[in-house]
Amino acid sequence: MSSRETAKVRCVAAVPCWVSLMARDLEVPTAFYGPLLGWKFEPAPDRFGPYVHAVVGDEAVAGLGVTGSGWGMPVAWTSYFGTESADAAADAVRERGATLAVGPLAFDAGRVVLAADPAGAVFGIWEGLPGRARRLELPGAPVWIELRTPDPFAAALFYGEVFRWDGRDPERFEVRWEHDRVVLRTEGYSVAALAKEQSGGPAGMPPHWEVFFSVPDADAALAQAEALGGSVIGPAFDSPYGRVARLQDPEGGRFAVISLKN
């Protein structure tokens, strides 16, 4: 991240604090997500290949990069959890029978790890400049992530041990059961959930973290995504947190948009 954006995008221990898309051709997602989510793009350090930041107002809300030619990775969004120590978190991943794919690696904004939990869901770990959790009440910002997995309780135990959820300040940090999900809350609002795959979910998908971006109107975003060359995974529906549409970008990256309840 550039020095201007690094000051705004802070690593918050134990909670999701960044999302990044690895695409095949950077021009394709920028042409799609720019008009859909109101993003502008700014160049970012490209030590590992072309990379830009998606910006709403003056806030960097996501990163978009290009997969290495030899990686063979699918186009996908990755959610990153903050940590005080990438090394300690990586050790905890190994000790609990999960997979380390990349890192820890040093880059401009700190140190990063890519891993997969025991069920195979990919996630990132980021050790960076510390900050306090806050929710960006901006259209186009990521406002929610949700793990779709066969056993959310086993997953909650795994992530809870890796990120020490039980040892955090209960005044600022809470894990609870609501709306048939294990929900992670910080600073008084929900930031993530772990849910069993349900009817209406993306059929045939392996366990994965789903990223939700805020939009004023999920139904309008669904129609716009199709016009921009994306595809619709299913009809828009009402969830306990707002109206949701699940979409796929032109290169196959899956994500969701949500019109949050007031």
C-alpha positions in Angstrom: 0.0 0.0 0.0 1.1 3.6 -0.6 2.0 5.7 2.4 -1.3 7.6 2.1 -3.5 4.5 2.0 -1.4 2.6 4.6 -2.4 5.3 7.1 -6.0 4.6 6.4 -6.1 0.8 6.1 -5.2 -0.6 9.5 -4.6 -4.1 10.6 -7.2 -5.0 13.3 -6.2 -8.1 15.2 -8.5 -11.2 15.0 -11.0 -9.6 12.7 -11.3 -9.3 8.9 -9.7 -6.0 7.8 -8.9 -6.4 4.1 -10.2 -8.1 0.9 -8.2 -8.8 -2.3 -9.1 -10.2 -5.7 -6.5 -12.0 -7.8 -7.5 -11.8 -11.5 -6.0 -12.9 -14.8 -6.2 -9.6 -16.5 -6.5 -6.4 -14.4 -8.4 -4.5 -17.0 -11.3 -6.9 -16.8 -12.2 -6.5 -13.1 -11.5 -2.8 -13.1 -14.0 -2.3 -16.0 -16.5 -4.5 -14.1 -16.3 -3.5 -10.5 -15.6 0.2 -11.2 -19.1 1.1 -12.4 -20.8 -1.6 -10.4 -19.5 -0.5 -7.0 -18.5 3.1 -7.7 -14.8 2.3 -7.4 -11.9 4.4 -8.6 -8.4 2.8 -8.8 -5.0 3.9 -7.6 -1.7 2.2 -8.3 -0.2 0.2 -5.4 3.2 -1.3 -4.9 3.6 -4.2 -7.4 6.4 -6.3 -5.8 4.4 -9.5 -6.6 2.8 -8.3 -9.9 0.4 -5.6 -11.0 -1.8 -4.4 -8.1 -4.2 -1.5 -7.6 -6.4 -0.3 -4.8 -10.1 0.2 -5.1 -11.0 3.6 -3.6 -14.4 5.0 -2.5 -14.2 8.7 -1.6 -10.7 8.8 -0.1 -10.9 5.3 1.4 -9.0 2.3 0.0 -11.6 -0.5 0.4 -10.1 -3.5 -1.5 -7.1 -4.6 -3.6 -7.0 -6.1 -7.1 -4.0 -8.0 -8.4 -3.0 -10.5 -11.1 -2.2 -14.1 -10.4 1.2 -15.4 -11.3 1.4 -17.3 -14.6 2.6 -20.5 -12.8 0.3 -20.3 -9.8 -2.7 -22.0 -11.4 -5.1 -20.3 -8.9 -8.7 -19.6 -9.7 -10.0 -16.0 -9.8 -11.3 -15.4 -6.3 -11.7 -12.9 -3.5 -9.7 -13.5 -0.4 -10.5 -12.2 3.1 -7.6 -11.2 5.4 -7.8 -11.4 9.2 -5.5 -9.2 11.2 -3.0 -10.5 13.7 -0.3 -9.3 16.0 2.1 -11.9 14.7 2.0 -13.6 11.3 4.5 -16.2 12.4 2.5 -17.2 15.5 -0.7 -17.3 13.4 1.1 -19.5 10.8 2.3 -21.8 13.5 -1.2 -22.1 14.8 -2.6 -23.0 11.4 0.0 -25.8 11.0 -0.6 -27.1 14.5 -4.3 -27.5 13.8 -4.0 -29.5 10.7 -4.7 -26.8 8.1 -2.6 -25.8 5.1 -0.1 -22.9 4.6 0.0 -21.9 1.0 2.1 -18.8 1.0 4.3 -17.0 3.6 4.8 -15.4 5.9 6.0 -12.9 3.3 7.1 -9.3 3.9 5.5 -6.6 1.7 5.0 -2.8 1.9 2.2 -2.9 4.5 3.5 -5.6 6.7 3.6 -9.4 6.5 1.1 -11.7 4.9 0.1 -15.4 4.9 -2.2 -17.3 2.7 -3.8 -20.5 4.2 -6.6 -22.9 3.9 -8.6 -24.1 6.9 -9.2 -27.8 7.6 -12.3 -27.9 5.3 -10.4 -26.2 2.5 -11.6 -22.6 2.7 -8.9 -20.1 1.7 -8.2 -17.1 3.9 -5.4 -14.6 4.5 -3.5 -13.4 7.5 -2.1 -9.9 7.7 0.3 -8.4 10.3 0.4 -4.7 9.7 0.0 -1.3 11.3 -2.5 -1.7 14.2 -5.7 0.2 14.3 -9.2 0.1 15.8 -12.1 -1.7 14.0 -14.6 0.5 12.3 -17.3 0.0 9.7 -17.2 1.9 6.5 -20.7 3.1 5.9 -19.9 3.6 2.2 -21.5 2.1 -0.9 -19.0 -0.2 -2.5 -17.2 -1.0 0.8 -16.9 -4.6 2.1 -19.2 -4.8 5.1 -19.5 -8.5 5.8 -17.8 -11.8 5.1 -19.4 -15.2 5.7 -17.8 -18.7 5.7 -19.9 -21.3 3.9 -18.8 -24.6 5.4 -20.2 -28.0 6.3 -19.5 -27.6 10.1 -19.5 -24.0 11.3 -18.8 -25.1 14.9 -15.6 -26.9 14.0 -14.6 -23.9 11.9 -15.3 -21.5 14.7 -13.0 -23.6 17.0 -10.2 -23.5 14.4 -10.4 -19.7 13.7 -11.0 -19.0 17.4 -7.7 -20.8 18.3 -5.7 -19.3 15.4 -6.8 -15.7 16.2 -7.3 -16.2 20.0 -11.0 -15.1 20.0 -11.6 -16.3 23.5 -8.7 -14.2 25.0 -9.9 -10.8 23.7 -11.4 -8.0 25.6 -15.1 -8.9 25.9 -16.0 -5.2 25.9 -14.7 -5.0 22.4 -14.9 -8.5 21.1 -17.7 -11.1 21.0 -18.5 -14.4 19.4 -22.2 -15.5 19.5 -24.9 -17.5 17.9 -27.5 -15.6 15.9 -29.7 -16.3 12.8 -28.3 -19.9 12.6 -24.7 -18.6 12.3 -21.7 -18.2 14.5 -21.2 -14.4 14.4 -18.1 -12.4 15.2 -18.7 -9.0 16.5 -16.3 -6.2 17.3 -16.9 -2.6 18.6 -20.6 -3.3 18.7 -21.3 -4.5 15.2 -21.1 -7.8 13.3 -18.2 -8.3 10.9 -18.2 -12.0 10.0 -20.2 -15.2 10.3 -19.6 -18.9 9.9 -22.6 -20.6 8.5 -23.6 -24.1 7.3 -24.4 -24.3 3.6 -28.1 -23.7 3.2 -30.7 -23.7 0.5 -30.3 -20.7 -1.7 -26.5 -20.8 -1.3 -24.1 -21.1 -4.2 -24.6 -24.7 -5.3 -21.6 -26.9 -5.8 -19.1 -24.5 -4.2 -16.4 -25.9 -1.9 -16.1 -24.3 1.5 -15.2 -20.6 1.1 -15.3 -17.2 2.6 -17.9 -15.0 0.8 -17.3 -11.2 0.6 -20.3 -8.9 0.7 -20.1 -5.4 -0.7 -22.5 -2.6 0.3 -24.9 -1.3 -2.4 -27.9 0.9 -2.2 -30.1 -1.5 -4.1 -29.2 -5.2 -4.5 -31.7 -5.8 -7.2 -30.4 -2.9 -9.3 -26.8 -4.1 -8.7 -27.8 -7.6 -10.0 -29.2 -6.2 -13.2 -26.2 -3.9 -13.7 -23.7 -6.8 -13.1 -25.3 -8.7 -15.9 -25.1 -5.7 -18.2 -21.4 -5.4 -17.4 -20.7 -8.9 -18.4 -21.0 -10.7 -15.1 -23.5 -13.4 -14.2 -26.0 -14.0 -11.5 -25.6 -17.0 -9.2 -29.2 -16.9 -8.0 -32.1 -14.5 -7.5 -31.8 -11.7 -4.9 -33.2 -12.6 -1.5 -33.8 -11.1 1.9 -31.4 -12.2 4.7 -31.4 -11.2 8.4 -28.9 -8.5 7.6 -30.3 -7.1 4.4 -31.2 -7.9 0.8 -28.5 -10.0 -0.9 -27.6 -10.8 -4.5 -24.8 -13.4 -5.3 -22.8 -12.6 -8.4 -19.9 -13.7 -10.5 -17.5 -11.3 -12.3 -16.6 -11.9 -16.0 -13.5 -13.9 -15.0 -15.4 -16.1 -12.6 -14.7 -14.4 -9.2 -17.7 -14.9 -6.9 -18.9 -12.3 -4.4 -22.1 -10.9 -3.0 -23.7 -7.5 -2.7 -26.0 -6.5 0.1 -28.4 -3.6 0.8 -28.0 -3.3 4.6 -31.0 -3.0 6.9 -31.2 0.3 8.7 
